[in-house]
Amino acid sequence: MDTEDLDLHRSTLRALTRLMSQWSSLELQRKITADCGVSLDPVSVRALYGLGTAGGTSRPSALADELHLTRPSTSKLIARLVDAGLVDRHPDESDGRSVQLELTEEGHRTFETLFDAGVDMLATSTAGWDTADLRALATLLTRFTGGTTTDRPTL
């Protein structure tokens, strides 16, 4: 890798790290949920995002993998979401030993409320950008996240 590419990768990594830190901070997560009138902990919010972006359904094991949680932690999380009326458990028709999680009507509404708050944050962060820049950001981030896997070695 040449020096210019290395410098670009370092700059990009610093920006991504800062973005992840800012957007996943407990303070910001609490502010967003409070502003939306939602009483959920940050892990539950991430679970709703995961379920919502997956079309509203998922197996518990897939949710655990998505959130990087142990199976026992995921079971407790699911119980909280079921108790809150946001998620239902249904038998998995393709595997009788498993269940499918599905957002309830309230779960879908809550997801949409939080998702809309995220869209508003993006709009605020990119205020003044022209459409070409917004399109480039969307295209490049989609391409980048499509090439990101957890199979890579960690340091």
Secondary structure, 3 states (H helix, E strand, C coil): CCHHHHHHHHHHHHHHHHHHHHHCCHHHHHHHHHHHCCCCCHHHHHHHHHHHHCCCEECHHHHHHHHCCCHHHHHHHHHHHHHCCCEEEEECCCCCCCEEEEECHHHHHHHHHHHHHHHHHHHHHCCCCCHHHHHHHHHHHHHHHHCCCCCCCCC
